[in-house]
Amino acid sequence: MNCGHIPPLLVCNGEVIRPANGNLPVGLLPDASYESDHYSLHSGDRLVLVTDGITEAENSTGEFFDNDRLETAAKKGSMQDIFAAVSQFCGNTPLSDDCTVVEMVFSGS
């Protein structure tokens, strides 16, 4: 999920976990090797995927939304909180890239 993309966020009990491994973009090098992580999910855990338009959203002074603000917003509870945080951060500054958030909630036990 993070082969050249923003690493996913796993939100468990208000804590954000990022994968330990990062990988090269798929197809960049013909002999590249890739690593994966494994996590045990509990009911209510959320996996959040975002495009770089979220972390690179800028405010009026050119500051990026970045990973710390993303993690803070993700801890609040839903992808709507992420969109609200980006909107508040950017104010009247138009977005320069797509802002996509995919959220999967584990409902098992």
N, C-alpha and C positions, 0 to 999 in steps of 0.2 A: 503494500500500500504506500510505501514511501520511496519508491525507486525514482528519486529525483524530484519528489513532491514534498510538501510540508508534512512532517511526521504526524501520524494520527495521535489523537488524545484518547486515553481510556480514563473515564471519570468513574471513580469508585468511592462511595461515601464522602463526596466532596473533595477527594484528593485526585489530582491529575497525574497520570503515569504516562510517560513517553517511552517508546521502544528504545532499547539499548543500542540497537544496530541501525545504521543508515546504509543505504545502498545507492549505487550509481543508477542513473536513468537507464531503463531497459533499452538495449540495442546500441548504447554508446560505445562499448568496447565488446568485440566479438567473444573474448574469453573471460568476461567478467564473472565473478562468483557472487552469490547473494546469500545473505543470512536471514533467518527469521526468528521471531520471538514467540513464545507461547504464554498465555495467561489463562487463569481460571476465572470465569465470569460468575457473578452472583446476580440474583434478581435485582433489577434497577440499574445495573452498571450500564454505562453509555459509551459507545465508540463514536468519536466525532472526527470527521474528515473535512478538511477545508482546502480551498484553492489558495494560491498565493495572493489573490486579490484581497483576501481578508487580512493577512498579516502585512501586506504592503499598502493597505489603504492609508492615505495621508490626511493629516489635518491642515489647517491654514498655514502652519509654520513649516510644513514639509516633513513633519515627524511621522514615522510609521506606526500603525496600530501594534504590530509585532507580536511575538509569542507570549510575553508576560501578560498583556492585556487579554489575549485570546484565552489563556489558561484561567484568568480571573473570571472572565465572562462564562466560560464553559462550566466552571464550578457552580454557578448560580442555578443551573437547572435545565436549560433547553437551548436548542439552536436559536429560538426567538430572542433569548438573552444575548446571544452572540451578535445577531443582526442589530439589536437595539444598542449594544455597546459600540459597534462600528459606526452606526448612524450618529450617535451622540458624539463620538470622538471626532468624526469628520466634519460635523456641522454642515456648513454650506459648501464645503469643498467637494466637487464632483468626484466620483469614483473613476479611476482610470483603467480598471480591469474588472473582469467578472468576479463576483463574490458569491461563491458557492459553498454551502455547508450541507453535509450529509450526516445525519445522526441516526444511529441504530441503538435501540434500547433492548437489553437482554431481559426477557420476561420469564425465563426458566427458573429453576431452583438449584 
